[in-house]
Amino acid sequence: MRFLIVGGAGFVGSHVVLALLDGGHDVVVLDNLSTGHRAALPDSVGFHQVDLLDFSATAKIVAQGPWDGVMHFAALSVVADSMREPLHYLRQNYLTSLNLIQACIDNKVKKFIFSSTASLFGGPERLEPIPENAAVQPGSPYGESKFFIERVLHWADAIHGLRSATLRYFNAAGADPAGRVGEDHNPETHLIPLTIDVALGRRPALKLFGMDYPTRDGSCIRDYIHVTDLADAHIRALCQLDTRSVAYNIGTGRGYSNLEIIQSVERVSGKKVLWEAAPRRGGDPAMLIANSNTFRKETGWTPRVSDLDSIVDTAMQWRKKHPYGYEN
Ligand SMILES: NC(=O)c1ccc[n+]([C@@H]2O[C@H](COP(=O)([O-])OP(=O)(O)OC[C@H]3O[C@@H](n4cnc5c(N)ncnc54)[C@H](O)[C@@H]3O)[C@@H](O)[C@H]2O)c1
């Protein structure tokens, strides 16, 4: 099959590209390289450096179908930034997605996969796993922007027949176990690569934002899913689109606190991780854990490599081999 992967040069997208290539499929990537890297893609992959804000350039690439599916990973995705610049986030994520979805409708694309987020559920404190049918109450403009796009996809299906799988990821982490791709954000904001950098002596100390949450040790709890298991979820979700649009939570159902992440990095690296407490940040709920039972039941998906130490180990191997990310 042949897929257009939008935002395929980024962290999650590049792992999905590899999973599709490994499965014998053809892939073309559209990306503006704002946070992604050309070096994350094999030379053989068709690549177009295009910004989704440019509708005519986007439409030109989408017109190069037919596509068996279009997958949309491109977004601004730092919750804390969205709390500082809410309108920028809302506008950028909405307009870029609107352009892509319009181009897909114009070109009769039938199947679309969208990277949504657990931040849809960030509003009230939730101290139990979040089921797929939980009420949406975004706790940040980032989460709200993803919900806007989910609503666009609803109408794109109802009126134009564009079927979509909305995958609400919890925390993606880890790296390709074969070491081909990994995580390289600049600046990095995700806890696991930051903690690894402290263990490897590349950062002085880690800041933990908020130690007074109503959790077992006071630090936030998140559900970390290995990016390879997440890539597999995309391929399984595609099969659901023959008859209807779907929305799923994608996580392991198990949560780890920030302090437990530090302990895992210390176990895997054999090094001490220095950390200091900082005040809570806006937009950070105490706990986000996925109940993915519907997805598991309907697709047979199960996380295979998402135990915490494997996530940390693969991320650390990649980080050791690529101390400056893809730059070098
Ligand atoms: N990483 C996570 O833990 C996580 C969790 C929940 C949801 N998500 C969502 O998953 C998606 C992928 O996340 P990621 O961590 O891989 O992010 P990323 O920043 O690594 O990847 C995003 C990619 O999209 C590209 N891009 C951004 N804006 C673009 C534009 N206007 N035009 C064309 N390309 C553009 C970037 O260059 C990058 O390659 C995002 O939509 C994010 O909101 C991620």
The ligand as a Gaussian input file, in Angstrom:
#p B3LYP/6-31G(d) Opt

LIG

0 1
 N        5.254000      12.701000      21.534000
 C        4.230000      12.514000      22.345000
 O        4.369000      12.035000      23.473000
 C        2.831000      12.877000      21.896000
 C        1.770000      12.675000      22.796000
 C        0.479000      12.997000      22.375000
 C        0.266000      13.479000      21.092000
 N        1.314000      13.680000      20.259000
 C        1.061000      14.204000      18.910000
 O        1.714000      13.363000      17.996000
 C        2.218000      14.099000      16.901000
 C        3.680000      13.797000      16.706000
 O        4.405000      14.128000      17.897000
 P        5.987000      14.130000      17.885000
 O        6.438000      14.022000      19.278000
 O        6.471000      13.175000      16.868000
 O        6.264000      15.629000      17.385000
 P        7.452000      16.157000      16.469000
 O        7.523000      17.623000      16.712000
 O        8.670000      15.346000      16.684000
 O        6.916000      15.872000      15.003000
 C        6.044000      16.739000      14.314000
 C        6.495000      16.803000      12.874000
 O        5.603000      17.661000      12.132000
 C        6.359000      18.614000      11.391000
 N        5.537000      19.839000      11.284000
 C        5.128000      20.648000      12.299000
 N        4.406000      21.673000      11.808000
 C        4.331000      21.499000      10.468000
 C        3.730000      22.238000       9.401000
 N        3.080000      23.388000       9.634000
 N        3.850000      21.766000       8.151000
 C        4.520000      20.624000       7.888000
 N        5.137000      19.891000       8.860000
 C        5.047000      20.325000      10.111000
 C        7.636000      18.833000      12.197000
 O        8.713000      19.321000      11.419000
 C        7.900000      17.407000      12.724000
 O        8.647000      16.653000      11.802000
 C        1.906000      15.556000      17.198000
 O        0.728000      15.908000      16.496000
 C        1.648000      15.584000      18.693000
 O        0.728000      16.591000      19.046000
 C        2.583000      13.397000      20.641000

